């Protein structure tokens, strides 16, 4: 069914005249008549009859009218759903417990008037493809892994260098340390079962291990962060990396410690990626907010992979 013809039909029903409807639609009366004739032919019924006073609905026209209004309302909702500035800004945060999810929560608090749709995509290739095809407006990623480059038309800007903390249980040798250096981690078993091969975070920790010598252990099924912390709490030898920006709660009897790593401080480099021709006004607001509120590391040297510089 041609929605232009449906709009003409509703306009005539509201105005009661072909001529008045033509003015309202910025069309000629002949154009309106052609649209109604095409609609009647399509439906196989007469919808309007001309009278000395204008136009009246037939019984079939009266039956069609509420459905015609519903069709036009559905069209308006569909257009609004994808019109930049009216649809929600869709942002991939990687994980809802990731530091990047916190950045988007802060943005929402600062700009509650901008509707948001927060999603979690797994790997960088999937996320970049979603930005490229418009499935999401922006994503947070570490860019770019060795041997990779961003596609044409995709921009990136650093928004957070996230300092790592060594998470250990109460019986670990570093449990009472005020801080540790990356050099002290040489030979330490860092358990990270979620380090999936081919991901940007796997590339990051592989380079960290190659630079400073800790053993990144990815053995075992990944039962989630709660199971990971349960194991770390009871082990005198296992450790993992977390961040103070990761919103986690664990039982008090776990007595886990987050030990700062410094001289240099390893930081995980988060960047915001977006498509340069994306017109959504919320995207510009998100970029501006992230750059204005980007945390600055004020003390000591930091380390991150050369490919993320």
PyMOL commands that set and color helices and strands:
alter all, ss='L'
color gray80, all
select helices_A, chain A and resi 3-15+18-25+29-43+59-82+99-110+124-133+182-185+200-212+225-233+252-254+281-292+306-308
alter helices_A, ss='H'
color red, helices_A
select strands_A, chain A and resi 48-51+54-57+89-92+116-119+138-141+154-163+165-168+179-180+189-191+215-217+238-242+257-261+265-275+302-303
alter strands_A, ss='S'
color yellow, strands_A
deselect
rebuild
show_as cartoon
